[in-house]
């Protein structure tokens, strides 16, 4: 989890009450112990719910524990709803470190490729473990655009999630997140100070 960014790990774990050391970016015994506790919590959540494909699992276990519960229930609801037919849904993105967000933000600006986000580091809910993106796959082929994303959006909203397809500034149909957790600025301040993001 977040092996490339120790300070990010420490902030994330502190907000969960799993790390009480300095926010110094140095990997030591307290950081290791906090990660072990987080992994155990994630495993307990998976045991209480269903497990999914490897890619989905690798994304879910990066999320805040409350978001992990919601993401698993969401995936179950989509599968039980049968709105996708033979199309497969996977969670393809979970928590991103500030470094990972910077890489994505650079695309289409200082790096080749199309612009895929308006959010720089610390300005995306993905940076705080409360958001995930889904992908739809038809016989293994990724569906970048499909009316099925709207159907999945309805399922997510019925589960009480915020859906990126409802946003006015930029519609992001594959995006889902925990609702009513405050502004990105509020979350960033709490996260960087190691404060709990959710009660």
Order of alpha helices (4+ residues) and beta strands (2+ residues): alpha-alpha-alpha-alpha-beta-alpha-beta-beta-alpha-beta-beta-alpha
